[in-house]
């Protein structure tokens, strides 16, 4: 089942405004459970987690910044 353009836009907004901050807090909390690693390792962990969070949502974000493909031709221009 494919999501409509409007549904993907709404879902991407919810993911960015609620899901991403929650993921950041969770990632920082998990890293802080252990002794603080070396700076380069900590940076590598956060960069890796920053990439990993977006992978499951790739299909949601794809094409969201483009014009609505389902809209009539007149609505796309302006």
N, C-alpha and C positions, 0 to 999 in steps of 0.2 A: 504494500500500500504506500503510494507516494504522497508526501505532504504537499499541500498547495503552497503557492508562493507566500500568501499572507500568513499561513500557519508557520512556515519556516521563519519568516521575519519575527513573528511574535515569540516563537520558541527560542530563537537566537537572542532576542532581547532578554528573556527570562534567564537564559544560561549565562549571559554576560553580567547581568545586574545582581543575580542571586547566587547562581552556581559557581561562578569564578571566585567571588570573594570567599565563599564557604570553602572552596577547594584550597585557596591560599592559606586560610586559617588552619585547615586540616594538615596541609603539607608542612607548615611551620611547626605545628604542634608535634607532628610525628618526628621531625628532625630534632626538635628540642628534647625529646625523650632520651636521646643518647647524649654522650659527652660531645661537646662542640668539635666537629672535625676540622681539619685544616681548611684554610680559606679557599684554596683552589678546589678541594673536594666538595665543600659546601656549595660553591658556585656551580660546580658540575651537577650536583644533585638538583639544585633549583632550576637550572636550565633544562635538565632532563624531565623534571616534573612539569615544567612549563610547556614542553612539547607534548608530553603524554596526555595531558588533560584535553587537548583539542582533537586528538585522533578519533575518539568515538563520535564526536560531533561534526566531523568533516562534511557529512552529507547535509547537515542543517545549514551550515554557513556558506556552502557553495552556491554562488550566484545571488546571494541576498543583497549585495550592493548594486546589482544591475536593475534596470527598469523591469516592471512587472510584465512577464511574457504573456500573461492572460488578459491584460488590459487592452482595450481598443487602441488602434493606432493613434487617435487624437490625444488620448491621455498620456501616452508615452513621451510626447515631445515637450510637455511643459508644465 
